[in-house]
Amino acid sequence: MRKALAGCGAALGVLAALLAQGAQRGSAPVDVIVGVATSFGLPIDDLPTQAFSAAVDGRPIVIDAVRQTRAPLTVALLIDVSGSMNTLRWVDLRRGKIQLPTLSEQMLSEVVVDGFRDALLPADRARLSGISASPWIGPVVAHTREAFEATLEDLLAHRRDPSNVTRSSPVWDAAGTLVDLLRSEPQRRLVVIVTDGKVNANLLSPEKLAERAVEARVAIAVVDESQAILMRQDRSPTAAVRPDRALRWVAEATGGAYLADSVLRGAPEPADPAGLVSRAIEGHRHAYTLTLTVPDDGRPHTLEVSVTRPDAAVRAPAFIHR
Amino acid sequence: MRSVAVVAVVVSIALSPQRPAFRGGVDTVEVYATVSDRGGRLVPNLPREEFQLLSDGKPVELTVFSNEIQTLTAVVLIDTSGSTVERLLWFRQAVGYLVDALQGDDRLRIGSFGEEIAISPHLTGDQDLLKRILRDELWPGGGTPLWRAMLEGIYSLASEGDRRVVLVMSDGVNVGGSRLLENDVRRGAVEGGFMIYALSAQGMGLGLLKDIAEDTGGGYLEVRADADLKETMTRVAEELRHQYMLGFTPPVIDGKPHRLTVRLKTSGLRVRAPQEYVPQPKRP
């Protein structure tokens, strides 16, 4: 009798093991970078594992592990230097309002040398790139001020190049090129785009870009320099054009930060693209790595991540695939 | 029709030193003609015998003829500058109707000009993709680099072998750039065998675009305020498809402009065709 029970128990054990194996078949662990911040955008980096919950395709799943480390990054900063970024607009400075190009050379210098360089840690790898009709992608740059200034000069030369006569804005295509470039980097990968959102002449749609970025585990953060454009139309009410919509969508879909600059006349804060670039990089550095087991079918699955802390905003890719 | 050696083209557009000139060479000059009746309605099924061609006033033999429906290969350039901003949604809607009217192997490329000149890399018949570009890639404001945009549009179709059309939606007011650019557009279109069409809303005007359209055998239209826009754009697409292809052997191949006249035997019909052609020697 005892033998029979033992045999039965062994059989159940084998069955359980088989079932467990079956449950695991077709699944694989995937690391997802998740940022958590206060409503003011300050990173929250002390949450315990049990504070996180996740759902794939709308179904809750077990989070295998949560790690929080100030990980080194590979960052590519993509600055839109197309025609529209040279358009004059009202900018609030601390001492008043003046008209400046959306991104003057002085602001460009602040973004690159101050915002970008100052946010880097020694182990980070950084590239500067620009888009004006065609993309310009600089090499990995040393963290010295001189190296950044030299790279900035190359970007400015690209901006002034008469062969970029149309000065169009294929921003999605340039970001896609950077995603491909960062794909093989071993560190956390981030593309930060500074743009007014007036993108055009793209081969890639925002959806395709986001798909490519998520698959390559590259987050795309956006520093949005756009302004809503109101147009009185001849035979219809005033229409509004919103360049920010696609920018926000790409950032949210890929788990990057979306940071809107204060570019409107009368905005309470002065425009600060350099500060926002720095914040986008810091936010990604302080993010958590969640290990999730997801279907290993090569297809994208929707992902939702939430935390128990009520005042926290979570930033994670909107979908995931193995 | 495709086997016919195509008209020589030399379009060396002075956009930048890096831009390559593209040349073809030819035995047969190929031009396209549109025929309409007194009421402006298309007359699509005339026979070969109806047409007479004159080069510099002297008759030339019509060696190639087709009255079949032509595949459309076009770039649509939308003026998004400050002077037309009140019509931007109207322009967008009009091009949307044109996209709806695409058939078979028709292909469009969408471009815009204002703060920037942006020519989409997509030359496609994919209606969803074209509508996405219309929805997501037109931004109002800026100056009106009309001629430079037209040169970019012409250049974007330079390597296409089909009949090539540039459809401009604008008030025809160029701001910025040299007057020389206008001549470049005219020369590039005529020498390259491009047909220029111009379209605007009633009251906007078309400026010099009318002349260029006539020179190239294209057309122009100021859409009346009370017109049905969908019906109008469907008619535009019909016209672009229903053109006669006329081919002839040029008396001399000298790379110089020659006057071209297309006549019809039946009175009461109107024919629009290029008024010049430039026969280029074949490359060695």
Interface residues (C-beta under 8 A of the other chain):
Chain A: S82 G83 S84 T87 P162 S163 V165 T166 R167 S168 S169 P170 K198 V199 N200 A201 N202 L203 S205 P206 I229 M231 R232 Q233 D234 R235 S236 A239 V241 P243 A246
Chain B: L15 S16 P17 Q18 V85 E86 R87 L88 L89 W90 S112 E115 E116 I117 A118 I119 S120 P121 H122 R132 D136 E137 L138 W139 P140 G141 G142 R148 E152 A201
